[in-house]
């Protein structure tokens, strides 16, 4: 258990990144309840091993722990997606109307669905860069990949997401009342 100065340092350097930890876990696991459990487990590991953390980027350190916990969880669930080798928007609305809100929600759902459909390695890198604002260097540290690989994977992930969003939306059949 951390005491005194170590506990204060943990609270000041790691706890501000809890939202980022949960967000990464949610995108990797595709399930909020599992993401909460895994993020909590990762936080406990970070707490336990915090005395060995001397300096550096606490956010990248915590997100790396979250990533490892997510993949361990997926392996236990036999739903693991191999991320070792990576394979190859909405218009601004000027005023809010019920119709514009409905369209924005549909676009948001479509983007979320397209992001969920990406391979795990692409999804992970896009979430870290675009949603969490991590630098290329941080992503490389979190994922254990070289910076050049991160940069090229991010470009391919963005292109794959663009291609997915360029497809016409699937139209659901309407039922007559």
Secondary structure as GFF3:
##gff-version 3
##sequence-region A 1 177
A	DSSP	alpha_helix	4	13	.	.	.	ID=ss1
A	DSSP	three_ten_helix	15	17	.	.	.	ID=ss2
A	DSSP	alpha_helix	18	29	.	.	.	ID=ss3
A	DSSP	alpha_helix	32	49	.	.	.	ID=ss4
A	DSSP	three_ten_helix	50	52	.	.	.	ID=ss5
A	DSSP	alpha_helix	58	76	.	.	.	ID=ss6
A	DSSP	alpha_helix	98	117	.	.	.	ID=ss7
A	DSSP	alpha_helix	120	126	.	.	.	ID=ss8
A	DSSP	pi_helix	127	131	.	.	.	ID=ss9
A	DSSP	alpha_helix	136	143	.	.	.	ID=ss10
A	DSSP	alpha_helix	147	166	.	.	.	ID=ss11
###
